[in-house]
Amino acid sequence: MLLVLLGLATASEEPVTDWLPVYGAVLLAGALSVVGRWNALRAFMAWRAENPV
């Protein structure tokens, strides 16, 4: 991911520091999606244990 950031900064001729907020947002979104998926899976498994088929 860091190489992509450096490539974008080089291709657009902008300093890397201009892309750091975008890089941080992508990392944060990825981490939150993983946590959200774990919580959803845990909730589903609890519901499934209470409601067997």
Phi, psi and omega in degrees: 000321179295325178295324176296317177300314179295322178296317178296318180296322179289317182292324182268358180058032174253154178293152181299328183296336176289336182265352183298321176298323178294317179299315178297320180295320179294317178296318179294319179296320178296316180294318180292326179292324177294315180296318178297321179293319178299315180295318179294319179294319179296318178296318179296317180294325176294317178297319181295323178294326179281335185233071179290155181280000000 
